[in-house]
Amino acid sequence: MNQDTHARTGFARFCWIVLAFNLLVIVWGAFVRATGAGAGCGSHWPLCNGEVVPRSPAFETIVELGHRLTSGIALLLVIAMVWRAWRNFPARHRVRRAAATSLFFIVTEALIGAGLVLLEYVAGDTSGARGYWVSGHLVNTFLLVASLTLTAWWAEGHAALDLRANRTLSSAFAVSAFALLVLSVSGAITALGDTLFPVESFAEGKAMTFDPEAHLFVRLRIWHPTIALAVGAALAATAYLATTRDPRPATRRLASATLALYAAQIALGFVNMWMLAPVALQLVHLLLADLIWIALLLLGATTLAADSLPS
């Protein structure tokens, strides 16, 4: 293995580590929301309650400050990833573009997070505006994960996408990706409603869901499982189409992984509802959503690669 190949292999490994760390930060962010610790630093950013290091911090302050610190580390890791991409790959290379896109989305991630704090759309706030901000935050997070995933994937030497080689398959992946984003947004709103309007029993939660006087975040709960079933059908159709057009073992493994993760997610979703959305299950539910998104992206990157499909 020559020096250049060794450097690129090490860089690809580093990219996967950056992705894994960002998943940890994302799950921690969900913990902040689920525990109501979003206002742990008050309406101050980047300072925490007007201080760099708060004295005698409460639990909520520790949780929120920890999330900010890990988010800062994630930003530094992405900056390092961009720097290494510029060193290891030539101008206009897809790895450079994906790394730069990752940097853009992690900056917008930080800005959206700052907006939530400064506008006080945290803790017990039940305004409709918070729903829009949370939805935007979720979409930005998924786009960040997508760019980080593709940076790592292409750094390993996989071929670039050729979306024109098979327009039917490209369209199927585009529809599935969009559907998964819609599902994830509905899940974010559902989780927010579970946090803001907790219930004591499954029957009480069901009654609130169908109560026309209930808050919008609560009444939207019914749509999440409904959308989930429709998205599952779309993913199954896309996986079938992908393995039919590209029957290589790698494609089949990614298709199976995508569907297996989604089946586990559906099962966990029903358990989550029955157990009244405990924090631990909410975090696992979110992590699974990210893993499904990554699996779908890799399935698409494999089957739509320039060297994998006939025209």
N, C-alpha and C positions, 0 to 999 in steps of 0.2 A: 504494500500500500504506500503510494507516494505521499509526500508531505501535504499536497493540496487536497487529496482525497481524505487523508486523516483529519485535516482541519474541518472539512465539510461534514464529516461524520460526527465529530465532536460538536459542531454547531447544531446539527439536527437534533442531537441528544439534548443540548441546551434548550432548544426551542420547545421540545416536549416537556421539559421541566418548567419552563415559563408558563406553558399552558396549564399544567397541573397546579402550579401555585396560584394562578388566576382563578381556577375552579375553587380552590380553597377560599380565596377572598370573596368570591361570589356567594358561596354557602355561608360564610361568616356574615355577609351583608344581610342574608335572609334571617340569620339568627338575630341580628340587630332589630330588624323589623318585627319578627315574631315575639320578641321579648319586650317590645316597646321601648328599646334603648336608643332609638334614633335621636331623641332630644337629650341624650346623656351629656353632650357638650354645649347644651343650650343652642341659641341661634347664632353661634359663632363658627366661623370657618375662615382660614385653616386653624386658628387658635381653638382651644377647648375651654369653654367658659371664660374666655378672655385671657387664658394662660397657656404657655407652651407646655408645661407639665403641671396638671392640676394637683393641688394638695388635698389629701384625704378624700380621694374620689369615691363616689358611690359606685355600686355595681354597674348601673347603666352607663356611667361615665367610662368605666374601664372597658366595657364592651364596645362602645362607640369609638373610643380612642384607639383601641386595638384594631378596629376595622380601618381606621384612617391610617394607622402606621403600616399595616400590611398592604393597604392600597398604594401607599407611597413606595413600598418595596417593589410591588408589582410594576409600578411605573418605571422605576429604575431598571428593573430586569428587562422590560420591553425596550427601553432606550439602549441598553447593552446589546440586545438582540438586533436592533437596527444597525448599530455600529458594526457588529460582527458580520451582518449580511452585506454591508457595504465593503467590508474587507475581503469576503470570500466569493462574491459573485459580481459579474460585470454589470455595467450600466444597463438599465431597462430590463434586467432579469426579473422573472416573475417572483423570485424569493425576495428581492429588494422591494418590489411593489407591495407584496403581502405584508412584509415587516413594517413598511411605512404606513400601510393601512391600519395595522395593529396599533401603532403609536397614535394615529389619529383617533381611533375609537377609545383607547384608554384615556386620552385627554378629555374627550367628550363625556366619558363615563365619570371622570372626576368632576367635571363641570355640572353635570346633572345631579350628582350627589351633593355638591355644594349648594345647588339651587334648592334642593329639597330641604336642606338644613336652614338656609338663609330665609326661605319663604315659610318655614315652619310647617312643612308638609310631612311631619313625622309624628311619632308617639300616637296620641289619641285624636289627631286631626281626621275629620270625616268628610272633608270637602270633596266635591266632584273633581276639582282641579288636581287633587292628590292622585286620583285615579289616572288622569292623563299623564302626569309626571312619572308615576310608577310604570305605566305602560311603555312610555318612551325609554325609561331606564332599562326595562326588560329587553326591548328590541335592540338597544345599543349594546347591551351585554352579549346578546346572541351574535351580533355582528362582530364584536370583539373576539368572541370564541371562534367564530368562523375564520377570521383573518389569522389568528394565532395557529389554528389547526392547519390551514393551508400553507402557512410559512414553514411549519415543521414537516409537513408532507412533501412539499416541493424541495425542501432542503435535503431530503433523503435521496433526491434524484428522480422522482417520479415526473412523468411527462405533463406538459401544460394541458389545460382544458381546450377542447375543440367543440364548442357548442353548436357549430353548424354541421358537424359530421352526421348527427342524427337528431333532427329537430324534434321528433316525437318524444324521444327519451329525454332530451333537454327540457322540453315543456313539462314532462311528467315530474322531473326533479324540481323544476321551478314551482309548480303547483304544490308539491309536497312540502317544500321548504316554506312557502308562504303559509300554507295551512298549519304547519307546526308553529310558526310564529304567532298566528292568530290564537291557536290553542294555548300557547305559553302565556300570552297576554291575558287571556281569560283566566288562566290559572293564577297569575299574579294578582288579579283583582279578587279572585275567590279567596286566596290566602290572606289578602288584606282585610276582606270582610270577616274571615274567621278570627283574625287578630282583634279587630275593632269591636266585633259583636259576638263574643263567645257565648256558648249555650251550655246548659247543664245536661242535656240528653239529645239523642238522635231525633226523637219525636219533636222536641222543641225546635231544633234546627230546621227540620222539614216544615214545620208550621210557619216559621219565620220566612223561609224561602218563598212560600206561596202567599204570604201576607202582602196585599197591595199597598199597605201603609209602611212596610219595612223599607229600610234604606236600600238604595240602588245596588250597593256592593253586595248586599245579602240576596236580593232578588235575582241577581245575575248568576248566582251559584248554579242554578238549574242548567245553564247553558254550557258550563264547562264539561260535564260528563257527556252531554249530547255531542258537542264538538269533538270530544276525544274519540268517540266511536266512528265518526265520519273521517277523521284524520287517520285512524287506524286502517280504514278501508283504502284510503289514498296511498298510504305507505306500503300496504300489501301489494297493491296494483303496481306501484313503482318498482318494488323489489322484484316482483315477477317479471316485469318488462326488462329490468336490468339484467337479470340472470338469463333470460331468454336470448337477449341480444349479445350478451357477453358471458358465456358459461364457464369462464375460468374459475378455478378453485378460490382464488382470492375474492372474486366478486361474490361467489356463493357464501363465503364465510362472512363477509361484511353485510350481505343481505340478511343472513340468518341472525347475526348479532343485532342488527337494527330492529328486526321483528321481535326477537327475544326480549330485548330491553323494553320495547314498547308494551309487550304483553305483561312484563313485570310491573311496568308503570301503571297500567290499567288496574291490575290487581291491588297494587299499593294505594291507588287512588280511592278505591272502594273501602279499603281498610282505614285509610285516613279519614274518610267521611264517617265511618261507623264509630271510630274512636275519638271523634270530635277534634280532629286536626291537632294532635300533640306536636310540640315544637320539633322533636327528633324526627318524626315522620315527615313533617314539612320540609326539613333539610334534605332528607334522603330523596323525597319527591322531586325537589329542585335539581339535585345532583343527577338523578336519572334523566330528567328533561335535558340537561346539558349533554349527557352521554349519548342520548338518542340523536340529538342535533349533530354531534360530532360524527357518530356512525353514519348518519345520512349523508353528511358532507363527504366523508371518505368513500362511501359507496358511489356517490356522484363523481368524485374526482378520479375514481378508478375506471368506471364505465364510460366516462366522457373524455378520458385522456386521448390525446392526439394519436397515440400508438395502439389504441385498443379497439376501435370501432371502424367497420367498413363504412364508406360513404353511401 
